[in-house]
């Protein structure tokens, strides 16, 4: 089983030193990928959020390093490990600009980039970027198509309802023929979209039951779209505490000690997902996190 790890780009562990420490340790321990995410701002007060009532946003969002700048820095410090975003909210950007940023990172890293994209959910971020929320859906489909067009041979041209690119030279091109695009999705419409237009899906693994249902739905939707489900990637995101010691009551799926996590992964081995990405929510220091990464790799891939 491939394992990935989120870099410590958020408060309170987000720092240059910690990012470097985890990046180098993960590559030495044969992790498959390093991941970052995007958060534009942290509005003050109680806000409606997915999966619950209005409440303050997580304190981690107080400070979040920019994802592609972080990965560019890390690219110079590593040699083999893949570099992914989980996720960048595409609609807050221009497809030409974002495509060139991903392509530049792919050049700098020697072809190691995974473009994880989402649509965004926070109204304040849509307002800040002057993008209407109604652009979600059809606008996101166009964004992905326009971005991919920029990675194709010149001249690049795209004509859509929301985005247009005049016949142009757009460079640099990525090292990879096409940078793989994963879509972060949990809803039925999002899963169908990922199966139809993406190279894979990057859902949050909330529970074993929900994960099984989502994987089955994704693969069925890919087949319905005339695509080979086996050719599409599934990278599960586990936003859970991975801790040196075992957790007892209330242990989340894919959380707990390395041995507990390995047992959960073994139970879903039949799903044949490509990777589990761990965004460690445990309040432990950076030395303990490195130790957990080593123990986790040994437990999952002895």
C-alpha positions as CSV (number, residue, x, y, z in Angstrom):
1,X,0.0,0.0,0.0
2,X,1.4,3.4,-0.9
3,X,1.4,6.0,1.9
4,X,1.4,9.7,1.6
5,X,1.8,12.4,4.2
6,X,0.6,16.0,4.4
7,X,3.4,18.5,5.0
8,X,3.1,20.6,8.2
9,X,2.0,23.8,6.5
10,X,-0.6,24.9,9.0
11,X,-0.6,26.5,12.4
12,X,0.8,25.6,15.0
13,X,3.4,23.2,13.3
14,X,3.7,25.1,10.0
15,X,7.2,26.3,9.7
16,X,10.1,26.1,7.2
17,X,12.1,23.9,9.5
18,X,9.2,21.5,10.1
19,X,8.3,21.3,6.4
20,X,11.9,20.4,5.5
21,X,12.1,17.8,8.4
22,X,9.0,15.9,7.3
23,X,9.8,16.1,3.6
24,X,13.2,14.6,4.0
25,X,12.0,12.0,6.5
26,X,9.1,10.9,4.3
27,X,11.4,10.4,1.3
28,X,13.9,8.5,3.4
29,X,11.1,6.3,4.7
30,X,9.9,5.5,1.1
31,X,6.6,7.4,1.4
32,X,5.0,7.9,-2.1
33,X,4.0,11.5,-1.9
34,X,4.0,14.8,0.0
35,X,0.8,16.8,0.0
36,X,-0.2,20.4,0.6
37,X,-3.5,22.2,0.6
38,X,-5.0,25.7,0.1
39,X,-6.8,28.0,2.5
40,X,-7.1,31.7,1.5
41,X,-8.3,33.1,4.8
42,X,-9.9,32.3,8.1
43,X,-13.0,34.4,8.6
44,X,-13.8,35.3,12.2
45,X,-16.8,34.0,14.1
46,X,-19.2,31.0,13.7
47,X,-19.5,29.8,10.1
48,X,-21.6,27.1,8.4
49,X,-19.3,24.2,7.6
50,X,-19.7,20.8,5.9
51,X,-20.7,18.1,8.2
52,X,-22.0,20.2,11.1
53,X,-23.6,23.3,12.6
54,X,-22.1,26.8,12.4
55,X,-18.9,27.0,14.5
56,X,-15.5,28.7,14.3
57,X,-13.1,27.4,11.6
58,X,-10.3,25.2,12.8
59,X,-7.4,27.1,14.4
60,X,-5.1,25.4,11.9
61,X,-6.4,27.8,9.3
62,X,-4.9,30.8,11.2
63,X,-1.8,30.3,9.0
64,X,-1.4,28.1,6.0
65,X,1.6,28.1,3.7
66,X,0.8,28.5,0.0
67,X,0.8,25.0,-1.6
68,X,2.7,25.3,-4.8
69,X,5.4,27.6,-3.4
70,X,5.9,25.1,-0.6
71,X,6.2,22.2,-3.0
72,X,8.6,24.1,-5.2
73,X,10.8,24.6,-2.2
74,X,10.5,21.0,-1.2
75,X,11.2,19.8,-4.8
76,X,14.8,21.2,-4.5
77,X,15.3,19.2,-1.3
78,X,14.0,15.8,-2.5
79,X,14.7,13.6,-5.5
80,X,12.0,10.9,-5.8
81,X,8.9,11.5,-3.8
82,X,5.8,12.8,-5.6
83,X,4.4,16.3,-4.9
84,X,0.7,16.8,-4.7
85,X,-2.0,19.2,-3.7
86,X,-5.0,18.0,-1.7
87,X,-6.5,20.3,-2.7
88,X,-6.2,23.7,-4.5
89,X,-9.6,25.3,-5.1
90,X,-9.4,25.8,-8.9
91,X,-12.2,28.3,-9.3
92,X,-10.2,30.9,-7.2
93,X,-7.6,31.0,-10.0
94,X,-7.1,31.4,-13.7
95,X,-6.7,28.2,-15.6
96,X,-3.8,29.5,-17.7
97,X,-2.0,30.8,-14.6
98,X,-2.6,27.7,-12.5
99,X,-1.6,25.4,-15.4
100,X,1.7,27.3,-15.8
101,X,2.4,27.1,-12.0
102,X,1.8,23.3,-12.0
103,X,3.9,22.9,-15.2
104,X,6.8,25.0,-13.7
105,X,6.7,22.8,-10.6
106,X,6.7,19.7,-12.8
107,X,9.8,21.0,-14.6
108,X,11.6,21.9,-11.3
109,X,10.8,18.5,-9.8
110,X,11.5,16.3,-12.8
111,X,7.9,15.2,-13.4
112,X,6.7,14.5,-9.9
113,X,3.5,16.6,-9.7
114,X,-0.1,15.5,-8.9
115,X,-2.7,18.2,-9.4
116,X,-5.4,17.7,-6.7
117,X,-8.2,20.2,-7.3
118,X,-11.5,21.1,-5.6
119,X,-14.3,23.5,-6.2
120,X,-14.2,25.3,-2.8
121,X,-17.0,25.6,-0.3
122,X,-16.5,28.7,1.8
123,X,-18.7,31.7,0.7
124,X,-16.1,34.2,2.0
125,X,-13.4,32.8,-0.2
126,X,-15.6,33.0,-3.3
127,X,-16.4,36.6,-2.3
128,X,-12.8,37.4,-1.7
129,X,-11.8,36.2,-5.2
130,X,-14.8,37.8,-6.9
131,X,-16.0,34.4,-8.2
132,X,-19.7,33.6,-8.0
133,X,-20.6,30.3,-6.3
134,X,-22.8,29.4,-9.2
135,X,-19.7,28.8,-11.3
136,X,-19.3,25.5,-9.5
137,X,-20.2,22.5,-11.6
138,X,-20.1,23.5,-15.3
139,X,-17.4,26.2,-14.6
140,X,-15.2,23.7,-12.8
141,X,-15.6,21.2,-15.7
142,X,-14.4,24.0,-18.1
143,X,-11.5,25.0,-15.8
144,X,-10.1,21.5,-15.9
145,X,-10.5,21.3,-19.6
146,X,-8.8,24.7,-20.2
147,X,-6.0,23.9,-17.8
148,X,-5.3,20.6,-19.6
149,X,-5.4,22.3,-22.9
150,X,-2.5,24.5,-21.7
151,X,-0.4,21.3,-21.1
152,X,-1.0,20.1,-24.7
153,X,1.3,21.1,-27.6
154,X,1.1,24.7,-28.8
155,X,-0.8,26.4,-30.2
156,X,-3.2,26.3,-27.2
157,X,-6.8,27.4,-27.8
158,X,-9.9,27.0,-25.7
159,X,-13.4,28.5,-26.2
160,X,-15.9,27.9,-23.4
161,X,-18.7,29.7,-21.6
162,X,-16.6,30.8,-18.7
163,X,-13.0,30.6,-20.0
164,X,-11.4,31.5,-23.3
165,X,-7.8,31.2,-24.5
166,X,-6.9,32.8,-27.8
167,X,-4.6,30.7,-30.0
168,X,-1.3,31.1,-28.1
169,X,1.9,29.6,-27.0
170,X,1.6,28.7,-23.4
171,X,4.8,27.4,-21.7
172,X,6.5,25.9,-19.9
173,X,5.0,22.5,-20.6
174,X,5.1,19.8,-17.9
175,X,7.7,17.0,-18.0
176,X,4.8,14.5,-17.8
177,X,2.7,14.3,-21.0
178,X,-0.3,15.3,-18.8
179,X,-0.1,16.1,-15.1
180,X,-2.5,13.7,-13.4
181,X,-5.6,15.6,-12.1
182,X,-7.3,14.3,-9.0
183,X,-10.6,15.8,-7.8
184,X,-11.4,16.1,-4.1
185,X,-15.0,15.0,-3.9
186,X,-17.5,13.5,-1.5
187,X,-21.0,14.3,-2.9
188,X,-22.7,12.2,-5.6
189,X,-22.3,14.9,-8.2
190,X,-18.6,15.4,-7.3
191,X,-17.9,11.7,-7.4
192,X,-19.6,11.5,-10.9
193,X,-17.6,14.5,-12.1
194,X,-14.3,12.9,-10.9
195,X,-15.2,9.7,-12.7
196,X,-16.0,11.6,-15.9
197,X,-13.3,14.2,-16.3
198,X,-10.4,13.4,-13.8
199,X,-7.5,10.9,-13.6
200,X,-8.7,10.0,-10.1
201,X,-10.5,11.0,-6.9
202,X,-9.2,12.2,-3.6
203,X,-12.0,11.8,-1.0
204,X,-11.9,12.1,2.8
205,X,-12.0,8.6,4.4
206,X,-14.6,9.3,7.1
207,X,-15.5,5.7,7.9
208,X,-15.0,2.3,6.4
209,X,-18.6,2.0,5.3
210,X,-18.7,5.4,3.6
211,X,-15.3,4.8,2.0
212,X,-16.5,1.5,0.5
213,X,-19.6,3.1,-0.8
214,X,-17.7,6.0,-2.3
215,X,-15.2,3.8,-4.1
216,X,-17.9,1.5,-5.5
217,X,-19.8,4.6,-6.7
218,X,-16.8,6.1,-8.3
219,X,-15.8,3.0,-10.2
220,X,-19.4,2.4,-11.4
221,X,-19.6,6.0,-12.6
222,X,-16.3,5.6,-14.5
223,X,-17.6,2.5,-16.2
224,X,-20.9,4.3,-17.1
225,X,-18.8,7.1,-18.6
226,X,-17.0,4.6,-20.9
227,X,-13.8,4.7,-18.9
228,X,-11.7,2.0,-17.4
229,X,-12.1,2.2,-13.6
230,X,-8.8,0.4,-13.1
231,X,-6.9,3.2,-14.9
232,X,-8.1,5.8,-12.5
233,X,-6.4,6.6,-9.1
234,X,-8.0,6.6,-5.7
235,X,-6.1,8.5,-3.0
236,X,-7.9,8.5,0.4
237,X,-7.3,11.4,2.7
238,X,-7.3,10.5,6.4
239,X,-7.7,13.7,8.5
240,X,-7.1,11.7,11.7
241,X,-4.7,11.5,14.7
242,X,-1.9,9.0,14.1
243,X,-0.4,8.6,17.5
244,X,2.5,6.7,19.1
245,X,0.2,4.9,21.5
246,X,-3.1,3.1,20.8
247,X,-6.4,5.0,21.0
248,X,-9.3,3.3,22.7
249,X,-12.8,4.8,22.8
250,X,-13.9,7.0,19.8
251,X,-11.0,5.9,17.6
252,X,-11.6,7.2,14.1
253,X,-11.2,5.1,11.0
254,X,-7.6,5.0,9.9
255,X,-6.6,6.7,13.1
256,X,-4.8,5.6,16.2
257,X,-1.5,3.8,16.6
258,X,0.5,2.5,13.6
259,X,-0.7,-1.0,14.4
260,X,-4.4,0.1,14.5
261,X,-4.0,2.0,11.3
262,X,-2.4,-1.0,9.6
263,X,-5.3,-3.2,10.7
264,X,-7.8,-0.7,9.2
265,X,-5.8,-0.6,5.9
266,X,-5.8,-4.4,5.8
267,X,-9.6,-4.5,6.1
268,X,-10.0,-2.4,3.0
269,X,-7.3,-4.1,1.0
270,X,-9.9,-5.6,-1.3
271,X,-10.8,-2.0,-2.4
272,X,-7.4,-1.7,-4.1
273,X,-7.0,2.0,-3.5
274,X,-3.7,3.5,-4.7
275,X,-2.7,5.5,-1.7
276,X,-3.7,6.6,1.8
277,X,-2.7,10.2,2.6
278,X,-2.3,11.0,6.3
279,X,-2.9,14.5,7.5
280,X,-1.9,13.9,11.1
281,X,-4.3,15.8,13.4
282,X,-2.5,14.6,16.6
283,X,-1.2,17.3,18.9
284,X,2.4,15.9,18.9
285,X,5.7,17.6,18.3
286,X,7.7,17.2,15.1
287,X,10.1,14.6,16.5
288,X,7.2,12.4,17.5
289,X,5.6,12.9,14.1
290,X,8.8,11.6,12.4
291,X,8.7,8.6,14.7
292,X,5.1,7.9,13.9
293,X,5.9,8.1,10.2
294,X,8.6,5.4,10.6
295,X,6.4,3.2,12.7
296,X,3.5,3.6,10.3
297,X,5.5,2.6,7.2
298,X,6.9,-0.4,9.1
299,X,3.4,-1.5,10.2
300,X,1.7,-1.1,6.8
301,X,4.5,-2.4,4.6
302,X,6.6,-4.7,6.8
